């Protein structure tokens, strides 16, 4: 009986972890503000109100899929911080259709750098 209970707990745990990683899209956020840091210059752009809403709308249109595991980040184009009321989530943009969130690497169907640069060039 104990083996069955342990088996159920393990299967439930694996199911929850799989759901968290496989079905979560890090681009679909509802932050209070967004901070974009340029990996080349270090310049930070802070988006609030209307500009934040516009970039969130554009990011909602981007489809992303997990493409692998990424354990080390050295060098990046942009880091985007999504600041909410309780916690901050971030993504590291490494290429025009590639970004990292946590330990997972994602590929997108859109040029994510061009979306980010639309908003950073206006504010720099």
C-alpha positions in Angstrom: 0.0 0.0 0.0 2.9 2.4 0.8 4.5 1.7 -2.6 1.2 2.7 -4.3 1.0 5.9 -2.4 4.7 6.8 -3.2 4.0 6.0 -6.8 1.0 8.3 -6.9 3.0 11.1 -5.2 5.8 10.7 -7.7 3.5 10.7 -10.7 1.7 13.8 -9.4 5.0 15.6 -8.8 6.3 14.8 -12.3 3.0 15.9 -13.7 3.1 19.2 -11.9 6.7 19.9 -12.9 6.0 19.0 -16.5 3.0 21.3 -16.6 5.0 24.2 -15.2 7.8 23.8 -17.7 6.0 22.6 -20.8 2.9 24.7 -20.9 4.1 28.0 -19.4 5.0 30.7 -21.8 7.4 33.3 -20.2 6.3 36.0 -22.7 2.8 36.0 -21.5 3.1 38.3 -18.5 1.0 41.0 -16.9 3.6 43.1 -15.1 3.3 46.5 -13.5 6.4 47.7 -15.3 9.1 46.3 -17.7 12.8 47.0 -17.5 14.9 46.2 -20.6 18.7 46.1 -20.2 20.8 46.3 -23.3 23.6 43.6 -23.2 26.0 45.7 -25.2 25.7 49.1 -23.6 24.1 48.3 -20.2 21.5 51.0 -20.8 18.2 50.3 -19.1 14.8 51.3 -20.5 11.8 51.3 -18.1 8.4 50.9 -19.6 5.2 51.7 -17.7 1.6 52.6 -18.6 0.9 52.8 -22.3 4.4 51.7 -23.6 4.3 48.7 -21.3 0.8 47.8 -22.5 1.9 48.0 -26.1 4.9 45.7 -25.7 2.9 43.2 -23.7 0.3 43.1 -26.5 3.1 42.5 -29.1 4.7 39.8 -26.9 1.3 38.1 -26.5 1.3 37.6 -30.3 4.7 35.7 -30.2 4.5 31.9 -30.1 7.4 30.2 -28.4 8.4 26.6 -27.9 10.9 25.0 -25.6 14.0 24.1 -27.7 16.4 22.9 -25.0 18.0 23.3 -21.6 20.3 26.2 -21.0 22.5 26.1 -17.9 24.9 28.9 -18.6 24.4 32.5 -19.9 27.3 34.5 -20.9 26.6 37.4 -23.3 23.2 38.4 -24.4 21.4 41.0 -26.5 18.8 42.1 -23.9 17.5 41.0 -20.5 13.8 41.9 -20.0 12.5 42.1 -16.4 8.8 41.8 -15.8 8.1 43.4 -12.5 4.9 42.4 -10.7 3.6 43.3 -7.3 5.1 40.2 -5.7 8.0 39.0 -7.8 10.1 39.8 -10.9 10.5 37.4 -13.8 13.0 37.8 -16.5 14.0 36.5 -19.9 17.4 36.7 -21.5 17.2 37.4 -25.3 20.1 35.7 -27.0 19.2 35.9 -30.7 16.5 37.2 -33.0 14.2 34.3 -32.3 15.8 32.7 -29.2 15.6 33.5 -25.5 16.2 31.8 -22.2 13.9 31.8 -19.1 15.2 29.9 -16.1 17.0 26.9 -17.3 14.9 26.5 -20.5 15.7 27.8 -23.9 12.9 28.9 -26.2 12.6 29.5 -30.0 10.0 31.9 -31.3 8.1 32.4 -34.5 8.9 36.1 -34.6 11.9 38.4 -34.4 11.8 39.2 -30.7 14.8 41.6 -30.9 13.0 43.9 -33.4 10.0 44.0 -31.0 12.3 45.0 -28.1 14.2 47.5 -30.2 11.0 49.3 -31.2 10.5 50.2 -27.5 14.1 50.8 -26.5 14.9 53.2 -29.4 12.0 55.4 -28.5 13.1 55.7 -24.9 16.9 56.0 -25.3 
